[in-house]
Amino acid sequence: MSQKAIAVTAPKTANLVADRPRPALRDDYILVKNVSVALNPTDWKHIEFLAPPGVLIGCDYAGIVEEVGKDVKKPFKKGDRICGFAHGGNAVQPEDGTFAEYIAVKGDIQIQIPDNLSFQEAATLGVGISTVGQGLYQSLKLAWPTEPLKSPEPILIYGGSTATGSLAIQFAKLSGYTVLTTCSPRNFDFVKKLGADAVFDYNDPNAAAAIREYTKNNLKLVFDTISLESSVKFSDNALSTEGGDYSALLAVKLERENVKDRWTLGYTVVGEEFNYGEHVFPAKPEDKAFGEKFWATAQKLLAEGKVKVHPPKVGGEGLKGVLEGLQAMKEGKKVLVIGATSGIGKALSSKLIGHGVSIVIAGRRKENLEEFVQANGSDKVTTKVFDVMKLDDIPRFASEVIAENPDLDCVFVNSGIQRPFNFAEPETVDLDILDQELITNYTSAMALVPMMRCPNYGASKAALHHFILALRTQVSDGPGNVKVLEIYPPAVQTELHDTKHQPDLKDGHLIGMPLNEGEDQIPVGSAKDIFEAFEVKRQELYKGMTEMLSGLLKQFLR
């Protein structure tokens, strides 16, 4: 029987296919009907660098037991809720990826999902639990979480707000250690609630020295969940001058003679031989035995509520959404949404989060910004109080946003004012540079036919519309391949029409379609009718006039 799955179809390329067979049930495996999956950086890295064509991708999942292999020792039965870890992107066993409707997983390193966890929450655990177990307990030899130290020792968890880091903080705390961690200031409260005793900003050039001072030069243990050159250097500067132990998730080196560095690879927990690029890793039965023991402990702690899952970002569209999520994770997109405290801006921000995009939201009402953060999590969104009506503050706002978010990819300007306005005092807009391959503009049907009661609103949209026509004409012949799009959305129920903002309207808040009806595709309605009735002919005239004027102008150019 065929099923849908995410498979590598060509080098560096994965697609959703519908012709993959359900995996065969091996003796020590469990056949699972998938319910939810989670994404990890290792997934897109396998697509990009490691997995050959034909291999299924995915390591994390949660689902329902369909069938149990005869050699599985754990007491699973059909219908049980199950989660855990699988070796996705495995060239030796191409069917072992979790991004499929039915999957096969190594039976004794899985757990029954505790009643206090949803499928979505349980799906986030596989890679994280396996990695934390190997890094903290098999590699660094920490005290077991059910047998904690009697006298605390310091440990640094670098990257405490990540999914793996948040689990590591909780396990290390249960093991009796004084937990230090790093993250950005916006996540300080988040990691403190998990149990971190001290938190440091990894961007602060003095943070490593501050850790050494805080621990009185006695930090001997570091678990690095980021494992990049910057985190290695930070860890080296934080560790005691007397030496210590450092464990990472990638093959990085901490070049200090009195520091023992090592790295772990979660796939060894399966206990089978596998390829990792050009390297062949032999089966490690001892890693599988450790994994079985640690997963059993983790299941108990999760059921007791002593370990909390990292708040998941829940996307949509099933397996199709996986590809979009992996692309967003790979690109690490960050978007600034101005005017995000209500209406379209708020709905857009929620949609972006659902697709795994980090966002910065700006608005004038601090309480609304804080409410959005509480609803979506401080690890997904940061805020900036800004009133678009205070024009003199715009340069300061722009400078602060750029300084705080140097990795910003996109700005969505959503704020607007729809009120009577005196055009006897016009304002100008200076557009310096447009350097985009694709320029998308959102206007309104009012750009084509004016609304008599709010001429300022329609005129502003018409001005943008004319600018778009000119811009499209200018860039149509190059240089480069720049496309200019214009989208006419329908009227939408927002505060723009309510009594507070337009007191002369009766039931103005009911004008337009509800926000939750749009989904990904919004019917254009009257905007389409207006465009077809008036704008097509006008643009034909515009094209002819433009050609005529261009020819006339050439006579006067040097």
Residue pairs with C-beta under 8 A, 6 or more apart in sequence:
1 21
1 22
2 18
2 19
2 20
2 21
3 18
3 20
3 21
3 22
3 100
3 101
3 102
4 16
4 17
4 18
4 20
4 100
4 101
4 319
5 16
5 17
5 20
5 56
5 97
5 99
5 100
5 101
5 319
6 14
6 15
6 16
6 17
6 56
6 57
6 58
6 97
6 99
6 100
6 319
6 322
6 323
7 14
7 15
7 17
7 20
7 54
7 55
7 56
7 57
7 97
8 14
8 46
8 47
8 51
8 52
8 53
8 54
8 55
8 57
8 89
9 15
9 17
9 53
10 53
11 52
11 53
12 47
12 48
13 47
14 47
14 57
14 323
14 326
15 323
16 319
16 320
16 322
16 323
20 56
20 95
20 100
21 95
22 31
22 101
22 102
23 31
23 95
23 96
23 100
23 102
23 103
23 104
24 95
24 104
25 31
25 67
25 69
25 104
26 69
26 104
27 69
27 70
27 71
28 69
28 71
28 72
28 106
28 107
28 108
29 69
29 72
29 104
29 105
29 106
29 107
30 65
30 66
30 67
30 68
30 69
30 72
30 76
30 82
30 104
30 105
30 106
30 107
30 110
31 65
31 66
31 67
31 68
31 102
31 103
31 104
32 61
32 63
32 64
32 65
32 66
32 82
32 102
32 103
32 104
32 105
33 63
33 64
33 65
33 66
33 101
33 102
34 61
34 62
34 63
34 98
34 100
34 101
34 102
34 103
35 62
35 63
35 64
35 119
35 123
36 61
36 62
36 63
36 119
36 120
36 122
36 123
37 58
37 60
37 61
37 62
37 98
37 99
37 123
37 322
38 60
38 61
38 123
38 124
38 126
38 127
38 312
39 60
39 322
39 325
39 326
39 329
39 356
40 59
40 60
40 127
41 329
42 59
42 88
42 89
42 127
43 57
43 58
43 59
43 88
43 89
43 99
43 326
43 329
44 326
44 327
44 329
44 330
46 55
46 57
46 88
46 89
47 57
47 89
47 326
48 330
49 277
50 89
50 91
50 276
50 277
51 57
51 89
51 90
51 91
52 91
54 94
55 89
55 90
55 91
55 94
55 97
56 88
56 89
56 94
56 95
56 96
56 97
56 98
56 99
56 100
57 88
57 89
57 97
57 99
58 86
58 88
58 89
58 97
58 98
58 99
58 100
58 103
58 322
59 85
59 86
59 87
59 88
59 89
59 97
59 98
59 126
59 127
59 266
60 85
60 86
60 98
60 123
60 124
60 125
60 126
60 127
61 83
61 84
61 86
61 98
61 103
61 105
61 123
61 126
62 81
62 82
62 83
62 113
62 119
62 120
62 122
62 123
63 81
63 82
63 83
63 103
63 119
64 79
64 80
64 81
64 82
65 76
65 77
65 78
65 79
65 80
65 81
65 82
66 78
66 102
67 78
68 76
68 77
68 78
68 107
69 107
71 107
72 107
72 108
73 107
73 108
74 107
74 108
74 110
76 82
76 107
76 110
76 112
80 112
81 112
81 113
81 119
81 122
82 105
82 110
82 111
82 112
82 113
83 110
83 111
83 113
83 119
83 122
83 123
83 125
83 126
84 105
84 109
84 110
84 111
84 125
84 126
84 295
85 105
85 106
85 109
85 110
85 126
85 127
85 129
85 130
85 266
85 269
85 270
85 291
86 96
86 97
86 98
86 103
86 104
86 105
86 106
86 126
86 270
87 93
87 96
87 267
87 270
87 272
87 274
88 96
88 97
88 98
88 99
89 97
90 96
90 97
90 267
90 274
90 275
91 274
91 275
92 272
92 273
92 274
92 275
93 272
93 274
95 104
96 103
96 104
96 105
97 103
98 105
98 126
99 319
99 322
100 319
101 319
106 270
106 271
106 272
106 288
108 288
108 292
109 130
109 269
109 270
109 288
109 291
109 292
109 295
110 295
111 295
111 296
111 298
111 299
112 299
113 119
113 122
114 122
114 299
114 302
114 303
115 303
116 302
116 303
116 305
117 302
117 309
120 312
120 314
121 309
121 312
122 309
123 312
124 163
124 309
124 310
124 312
125 298
125 302
125 309
127 163
127 164
127 266
128 163
128 164
128 167
128 310
129 167
129 294
129 295
129 298
130 266
130 269
130 291
130 294
130 295
131 164
131 225
131 249
131 264
131 266
132 164
132 167
132 168
132 171
133 269
133 290
133 291
133 294
133 295
133 298
134 264
134 266
134 268
134 269
134 287
134 290
134 291
135 168
135 223
135 225
135 247
135 249
135 264
136 142
136 168
136 171
136 172
136 175
136 223
136 247
137 144
137 290
137 294
138 264
138 287
138 290
138 294
139 247
139 262
139 264
140 155
140 221
140 223
140 245
140 247
142 155
142 171
142 172
142 175
142 177
142 221
143 149
143 175
143 176
143 177
144 175
144 297
145 171
145 174
145 175
145 297
145 301
146 174
146 297
146 300
146 301
148 174
148 175
148 176
149 175
149 176
149 177
150 176
152 176
152 177
152 178
153 177
153 178
153 220
153 221
154 177
154 178
154 179
154 180
154 215
154 218
154 219
154 220
154 221
155 172
155 177
155 178
155 179
155 180
155 219
155 221
155 222
155 223
156 180
156 181
156 182
156 211
156 219
156 221
156 222
156 223
156 235
156 238
156 239
157 165
157 168
157 169
157 172
157 179
157 180
157 181
157 182
157 196
157 223
157 225
158 165
158 181
158 182
158 202
158 222
158 223
158 224
158 225
158 226
158 231
158 234
158 235
159 165
159 181
159 182
159 183
159 202
159 224
159 225
159 226
159 231
160 166
160 168
160 169
160 181
160 182
160 183
160 187
160 191
160 194
160 196
160 199
160 225
161 183
161 184
161 187
161 190
161 191
161 379
162 225
162 226
162 310
163 310
164 225
164 249
165 181
165 183
165 191
165 225
166 190
166 191
166 194
166 308
166 310
167 307
167 310
168 223
168 225
169 179
169 181
169 191
169 194
169 195
169 196
170 194
170 195
170 306
170 307
170 308
171 301
171 307
172 179
172 223
173 179
173 194
173 195
173 196
174 301
174 306
174 307
177 221
178 197
178 198
179 195
179 196
179 197
179 198
180 196
180 197
180 198
180 199
180 200
180 211
180 214
180 215
180 219
181 191
181 196
181 198
181 199
181 200
182 199
182 200
182 201
182 202
182 207
182 234
183 190
183 191
183 199
183 201
183 202
184 201
184 202
184 203
185 201
186 378
186 382
187 378
187 379
188 199
189 378
190 377
190 378
190 379
191 199
192 199
194 308
198 211
198 214
200 207
200 210
200 211
201 207
202 230
202 231
202 234
204 210
207 234
207 238
208 234
208 235
208 237
208 238
209 237
211 219
211 238
212 219
212 237
212 238
212 239
212 240
212 241
215 240
217 240
217 241
217 242
218 240
219 238
219 239
219 240
219 244
220 239
220 240
220 242
220 243
220 244
220 245
221 244
221 245
222 235
222 238
222 239
222 244
222 245
222 246
222 247
223 247
224 231
224 232
224 235
224 246
224 247
224 248
224 249
224 252
225 249
226 249
227 248
227 249
227 250
227 252
227 263
228 250
228 252
229 252
231 248
232 248
232 252
232 253
232 254
235 246
235 254
236 254
236 255
236 256
236 259
239 246
239 256
239 259
242 258
243 256
243 257
243 258
243 259
243 260
244 258
244 259
244 260
245 259
245 260
245 261
246 254
246 259
246 260
246 261
246 262
247 261
247 262
247 263
247 264
248 261
248 262
248 263
248 264
249 263
249 264
250 263
251 263
252 261
252 263
253 261
254 261
265 276
265 281
267 274
267 276
267 281
268 281
268 284
268 287
268 288
269 287
269 288
269 290
269 291
270 288
270 291
271 283
271 284
271 285
271 287
271 288
271 289
271 291
272 283
273 280
273 281
273 282
273 283
274 280
274 281
275 281
298 307
301 307
302 309
310 379
311 377
311 379
311 380
313 353
313 354
313 356
313 377
313 380
314 354
315 321
315 324
315 325
315 354
315 355
315 356
316 354
317 324
321 355
324 355
324 356
325 355
325 356
328 355
328 356
328 357
329 356
331 409
332 358
332 407
333 357
333 358
333 409
333 410
334 357
334 358
334 359
334 360
334 405
334 407
334 408
334 409
334 410
335 352
335 357
335 358
335 359
335 360
335 408
335 409
335 410
335 411
335 412
336 359
336 360
336 361
336 362
336 401
336 405
336 408
336 410
336 411
336 412
337 345
337 348
337 349
337 352
337 359
337 360
337 361
337 362
337 412
337 414
338 345
338 362
338 363
338 386
338 388
338 411
338 412
338 413
338 414
338 415
339 345
339 362
339 363
339 388
339 413
339 414
339 415
339 416
340 346
340 348
340 349
340 359
340 361
340 362
340 363
340 369
340 372
340 414
341 361
341 363
341 364
341 365
341 368
341 369
341 372
342 363
342 368
342 494
342 495
343 414
343 492
343 494
343 495
343 496
343 515
344 414
344 492
344 494
344 515
345 361
345 363
345 412
345 414
345 415
346 372
347 515
347 516
347 518
348 412
348 414
349 359
349 361
349 372
349 381
350 376
352 359
353 359
353 376
353 380
353 381
358 380
358 381
359 380
359 381
359 382
360 381
360 382
360 383
360 384
360 401
360 405
360 408
361 369
361 372
361 381
361 382
361 383
361 384
362 383
362 384
362 385
362 386
362 397
362 401
363 369
363 383
363 385
363 386
363 415
364 385
364 386
364 387
364 388
364 389
366 383
366 385
369 383
369 384
369 385
370 383
372 381
372 383
373 381
373 382
373 383
382 404
382 405
384 397
384 400
384 401
386 393
386 397
387 393
388 394
388 415
388 417
389 417
401 408
402 408
416 496
418 454
418 457
418 496
418 497
418 501
418 502
419 454
419 456
419 501
419 502
420 454
420 456
421 456
423 455
423 456
423 459
431 467
434 471
436 482
437 480
437 481
437 482
437 483
438 482
438 483
438 485
439 471
439 482
439 483
439 484
439 485
440 485
440 487
441 464
441 468
441 484
441 485
441 486
441 487
442 486
442 487
442 489
443 461
443 464
443 465
443 468
443 486
443 487
443 488
444 457
444 458
444 461
444 488
444 489
444 527
445 488
445 490
445 491
445 526
445 527
445 530
445 531
446 454
446 457
446 458
446 461
446 462
447 458
447 461
447 462
447 464
447 465
447 488
448 462
448 465
448 488
448 527
448 530
448 531
448 534
448 535
449 458
449 530
449 534
450 458
450 459
450 462
451 457
451 458
465 486
468 484
468 486
469 539
469 542
471 484
472 484
473 546
475 482
475 484
488 524
488 527
488 528
488 531
489 522
489 524
489 527
490 512
490 513
490 522
490 523
490 524
490 525
490 526
490 527
491 511
491 512
491 513
491 526
492 512
492 513
492 514
492 515
492 518
493 509
493 510
493 511
493 512
493 513
493 514
493 515
494 512
494 515
495 501
495 509
496 502
497 505
497 508
497 509
497 511
497 512
498 505
498 508
498 509
499 505
499 508
499 509
502 508
505 511
513 522
513 523
513 525
